[in-house]
Amino acid sequence: MVTMSSHPHPIPDVPPRPSLLIVDDYPDALDVWGVYLRAEGFTVLTASDGQSAFAEAVREKPDVIIMDLELPGRSGYEVARDLKARPDTCAIPLIAATGYSHVKQLDLARASGFDAVMVKPCDPQSLVAEIRRLLRKPATAPAAATE
């Protein structure tokens, strides 16, 4: 006799659709990246400014956040620092997608908590490869601050 469980089990060979939050103040960028990344199998959320990006990240806890550095309201640097300071969002991988290519801005992005930096315009396949690399990276708890 075969009994069916009332709890569905995921099929082992089918990965879940990782969720991405894309943050950019340029609507066409959100549209283009959204279409491409959905076609690559991701669930895509979007935000167009720093404040809504922070709120969306806290509410939805996406698997990866791709964020421009210059945003209306709160910069990507500020949002990254605030997300990394929270226990419930500190492990979310952050990718800075920026038009900046100066070492000082890229170093500041990394110091603000970004796990990767991609200079725009970036190759879509390179972005997907970076997202997948970060999704495979084991989550680590942040070190306790000591004074």
Salt bridges, closest charged atoms under 4 A:
ASP24 OD2 - LYS120 NZ 2.79
GLU40 OE1 - ARG132 NH2 3.66
GLU56 OE1 - ARG59 NH2 2.39
GLU60 OE2 - ARG59 NE 3.85
ASP68 OD2 - LYS120 NZ 3.66
ASP82 OD2 - ARG74 NH2 1.92
ASP88 OD2 - LYS61 NZ 3.42
ASP88 OD2 - ARG86 NH2 2.91
ASP107 OD1 - ARG110 NH1 3.82
ASP115 OD2 - LYS84 NZ 3.29
GLU130 OE2 - ARG133 NH2 2.57
